[in-house]
Amino acid sequence: MKFCFILILSLLFARTLSGENLIEHDYEIDAYYTNVSTFIDLEPDRNITNAIDMSERDIYTQLLNKAFSPNIFLFEASCNPMAILGLYVRKQYNNLYDESNVQDMNLVKVITAGFEEPYSFSFFVGRMMIFKTHKNDRVGKNRAYMGVLVDIGDKTIKDNVAYNNKWMDIEYKLKGTRAKTDVDLDWSFRVGAKINGNKNFVNSLYIGARRSSIDYKKNIYSLRYNSAFSTMIALSADTFKLINYEIILEKKIPISGSEKMSFGIGIGYRYNSGNKYRGTLKEEGIDNHQLLIRPNLKW
């Protein structure tokens, strides 16, 4: 985990190399998913499409039409702060962790659940568009892209305990972030497979979707303009039995008087069939239904 933080800090303060075809470095800070990335242009003699005036539907269509003509390579290092917090609390404050049990629910596990890895490294190749209102605007996270993503790591979390597991995720993904003066829109649709080196973790096939919208000028109670959802279903790659299912609905609340800050509270449900693990991690007779609560602050 220390190596992950060192790498992220190094990349965060790195400058774009002059004379090279590096587009830029970018970063995102979030309670559940924090990352830093480097984009490399595969078509240095062509301008990347500026999709500022396109509808969301037109963006999807154009990316699909050029899906087999990649123009970008991306490297990303990420860590998951809340997942790491869950590991820390259980290891260093085990009594507090045990005391947070309420009936069949552990509050630490509920709040820190969501990511099964403390950190990861990602490689992406595909098609990308950018969103720029003015020529000299910094692109930042204002991008939409579609292509093949490979994630790798060496730890997997189960019940707030990290196990050695050299894993690899391979997925085809459509993802985008569009931040305007008063509106933030994020979307992600993916299908993929996860391969585990530790045989106690079952290889899986999965499909997932996520979409989040914040409009700082609309009524804070609006579900259409200030809400988010995410869902994911996974099957065993060997038996095609259901491994787990997850759905989260989140209410976004823009903070008045602030410059693009919002608070979010997500309520979700996760089902674990007990088919996710083997060997010493296997939980016999498990048919687990878990409540998820995700507070979050965006700025």
C-alpha positions in Angstrom: 0.0 0.0 0.0 2.9 2.4 0.7 4.2 1.9 -2.8 0.8 2.8 -4.2 0.7 6.1 -2.3 4.3 6.9 -3.3 3.5 6.3 -7.0 0.4 8.4 -6.9 2.2 11.3 -5.2 5.0 11.1 -7.7 2.7 11.1 -10.7 0.6 13.9 -9.2 3.5 16.3 -9.1 5.0 15.2 -12.4 4.9 17.6 -15.3 4.0 16.9 -18.9 7.2 16.1 -20.8 8.0 18.6 -23.5 8.8 17.2 -26.9 6.8 14.0 -26.2 3.3 13.0 -27.2 2.0 13.0 -23.6 -1.3 14.8 -23.4 -1.3 15.4 -19.7 -1.5 14.1 -16.2 -4.8 14.2 -14.4 -6.1 13.2 -11.0 -9.3 12.6 -9.0 -9.8 12.7 -5.3 -12.7 10.8 -3.8 -13.4 9.1 -0.5 -14.0 5.7 -2.2 -11.8 6.0 -5.4 -8.7 8.3 -5.7 -6.5 8.1 -8.8 -3.9 9.8 -10.9 -3.5 9.1 -14.6 -1.3 9.8 -17.7 -2.7 10.0 -21.2 -0.6 9.3 -24.3 -1.7 10.4 -27.7 -1.6 7.6 -30.3 -2.5 10.0 -33.1 -0.2 13.0 -32.5 -0.9 14.5 -35.9 -4.6 14.6 -35.5 -6.8 16.6 -33.1 -8.8 14.7 -30.6 -12.6 15.4 -31.2 -14.0 18.1 -29.1 -17.5 16.9 -28.2 -18.6 20.0 -26.2 -21.7 20.5 -28.4 -22.7 16.8 -28.7 -25.6 15.2 -26.9 -24.9 12.2 -24.7 -26.4 9.9 -27.3 -24.2 11.3 -30.1 -21.1 10.8 -28.0 -22.0 7.1 -27.5 -22.7 6.7 -31.3 -19.4 8.3 -32.4 -17.3 6.3 -30.0 -19.0 3.1 -31.1 -18.4 4.0 -34.8 -14.7 4.4 -34.2 -14.3 1.7 -31.5 -11.6 -0.2 -33.5 -9.6 2.9 -34.2 -7.8 3.8 -30.9 -6.3 7.2 -30.4 -5.3 7.1 -26.7 -3.3 5.0 -24.2 -3.9 5.6 -20.5 -2.0 4.5 -17.4 -3.7 5.0 -14.0 -2.7 4.3 -10.4 -5.5 4.3 -7.9 -6.2 3.6 -4.3 -9.5 3.2 -2.4 -9.3 5.2 0.9 -12.5 3.9 2.5 -11.5 0.3 1.7 -8.1 1.0 3.3 -9.8 2.6 6.3 -11.8 -0.6 6.8 -8.6 -2.7 6.8 -6.9 -0.3 9.3 -9.9 -0.3 11.7 -10.1 -4.1 11.8 -6.4 -4.6 12.2 -5.6 -1.8 14.7 -8.9 -1.5 16.5 -10.3 -5.0 16.4 -12.4 -4.5 19.6 -14.0 -1.4 18.1 -14.7 -3.4 14.9 -16.4 -6.2 16.8 -18.4 -3.7 18.8 -19.8 -2.2 15.6 -21.9 -5.3 15.0 -25.6 -4.6 15.0 -27.5 -7.8 14.8 -26.2 -9.4 11.5 -24.7 -6.2 10.2 -21.2 -4.7 10.9 -21.3 -0.9 10.5 -17.6 -0.6 9.6 -18.1 -3.1 6.8 -21.3 -1.4 5.6 -19.6 2.0 5.3 -16.3 0.9 3.8 -17.7 -1.8 1.4 -17.7 -1.2 -2.3 -14.2 -1.9 -3.5 -12.5 -5.3 -3.0 -9.0 -4.0 -3.6 -7.0 -1.4 -1.6 -5.2 -0.2 -4.8 -4.7 -1.1 -8.4 -2.9 -0.2 -11.6 -4.8 0.2 -14.9 -3.9 0.3 -18.6 -6.4 1.4 -21.2 -6.3 1.6 -25.0 -9.3 3.0 -27.0 -11.0 6.0 -28.4 -11.3 9.2 -26.5 -13.2 12.6 -26.9 -12.7 15.7 -24.9 -15.0 18.5 -23.7 -13.6 22.1 -24.1 -15.6 25.3 -24.2 -12.6 27.4 -25.1 -9.4 26.5 -26.9 -7.1 27.1 -24.0 -9.3 25.4 -21.4 -7.7 22.7 -19.4 -9.3 19.3 -20.2 -8.9 17.8 -16.8 -11.5 15.0 -16.3 -13.7 16.3 -19.1 -13.4 13.2 -21.3 -15.4 10.4 -22.8 -13.8 7.2 -23.9 -14.4 3.6 -25.0 -12.0 0.7 -25.2 -10.2 -2.1 -23.5 -9.2 -1.7 -19.8 -6.8 -4.0 -17.9 -6.5 -3.6 -14.1 -4.0 -5.5 -12.0 -3.2 -5.8 -8.3 -1.9 -8.1 -5.6 -4.4 -7.8 -2.7 -8.1 -8.7 -2.4 -10.3 -7.7 0.5 -12.8 -9.9 2.2 -14.6 -8.8 5.4 -12.1 -6.0 5.9 -9.1 -8.3 5.7 -6.6 -8.2 2.8 -5.4 -11.5 1.3 -2.5 -12.0 -1.1 -4.0 -12.4 -4.6 -2.4 -11.5 -7.9 -5.5 -10.6 -9.9 -6.3 -9.2 -13.3 -9.4 -7.5 -14.6 -10.1 -7.3 -18.3 -13.1 -5.3 -19.5 -14.6 -3.4 -22.3 -15.8 -0.1 -21.1 -17.6 3.1 -22.1 -16.9 5.9 -19.6 -17.2 9.7 -19.4 -17.2 12.8 -17.3 -18.7 16.1 -18.4 -18.2 19.0 -16.0 -19.8 22.3 -17.0 -20.1 25.5 -14.9 -23.2 24.3 -13.2 -23.6 20.6 -14.1 -21.5 17.5 -13.5 -22.3 14.3 -15.4 -20.5 10.9 -15.0 -21.3 7.6 -16.6 -19.7 4.2 -16.9 -20.9 1.0 -18.6 -18.7 -2.1 -18.6 -18.5 -5.9 -19.3 -15.5 -8.0 -18.3 -13.8 -10.9 -16.5 -11.7 -11.1 -13.4 -8.9 -13.7 -13.1 -7.5 -14.5 -9.7 -4.1 -16.0 -8.8 -5.3 -17.1 -5.4 -7.4 -20.2 -6.0 -9.6 -19.4 -3.0 -11.1 -16.6 -5.1 -13.4 -17.7 -7.9 -12.8 -16.3 -11.4 -15.8 -14.3 -12.5 -17.7 -12.7 -15.5 -19.5 -9.4 -14.8 -21.5 -6.5 -16.2 -22.0 -3.1 -14.6 -23.4 0.3 -15.0 -23.1 3.7 -13.2 -24.5 7.2 -13.9 -24.3 10.3 -11.7 -25.8 13.7 -12.3 -25.4 17.0 -10.3 -27.1 20.3 -11.4 -26.2 23.1 -9.1 -29.0 25.3 -10.3 -31.8 22.8 -10.0 -33.9 22.1 -6.9 -31.8 20.1 -4.5 -34.6 17.6 -4.1 -34.7 16.8 -7.8 -34.1 13.1 -8.4 -33.7 13.6 -12.1 -30.9 16.2 -11.9 -29.3 15.4 -8.5 -29.0 11.7 -8.1 -26.9 8.7 -9.1 -27.2 4.9 -9.4 -24.8 2.0 -9.9 -25.4 -1.7 -10.4 -23.3 -4.8 -11.0 -23.9 -8.5 -11.4 -21.2 -11.2 -11.4 -21.3 -14.9 -12.3 -18.8 -17.7 -11.8 -16.6 -18.2 -14.9 -16.6 -21.9 -14.2 -20.2 -22.7 -13.4 -22.1 -19.5 -14.5 -23.7 -19.5 -11.0 -24.6 -16.1 -9.5 -21.8 -14.8 -7.4 -23.1 -11.5 -6.3 -25.4 -8.6 -7.2 -25.2 -5.0 -6.1 -27.4 -1.9 -6.6 -26.9 1.5 -5.1 -29.1 4.6 -5.3 -27.6 7.9 -4.2 -29.1 11.3 -3.6 -26.8 14.2 -4.4 -27.2 17.5 -2.5 -25.5 20.6 -3.9 -24.1 22.7 -1.0 -25.4 26.2 -1.4 -22.8 29.0 -1.2 -20.0 26.7 -2.3 -18.3 26.5 -5.6 -19.3 23.1 -7.0 -19.4 21.1 -3.8 -22.0 18.5 -3.0 -22.8 15.9 -0.4 -24.1 12.5 -1.4 -25.7 9.7 0.6 -26.1 6.3 -1.1 -28.3 3.5 0.1 -27.7 0.1 -1.5 -28.1 -3.6 -1.4 -25.6 -6.4 -2.0 -26.3 -10.1 -2.4 -23.6 -12.7 -1.9 -24.6 -16.2 -2.9 -21.6 -17.9 -1.2 -20.2 -19.0 -4.6 -17.4 -16.3 -4.6 -14.9 -18.2 -2.5 -13.2 -21.7 -2.2 -11.0 -23.5 0.2 -10.3 -21.8 3.5 -12.4 -18.7 2.5 -15.5 -20.7 1.6 -18.5 -19.9 3.7 -20.9 -22.9 3.7 -24.6 -22.2 3.7 -24.1 -18.5 3.1 -26.9 -16.6 1.4 -25.9 -13.1 2.5 -27.9 -10.0 2.1 -26.0 -6.8 3.0 -27.1 -3.2 3.4 -24.7 -0.6 1.9 -24.4 3.0 3.1 -22.1 5.4 1.2 -21.7 9.0 2.4 -19.6 11.0 0.1 -18.3 14.6 -0.4 -17.5 15.9 -3.9 -15.5 19.0 -4.7 
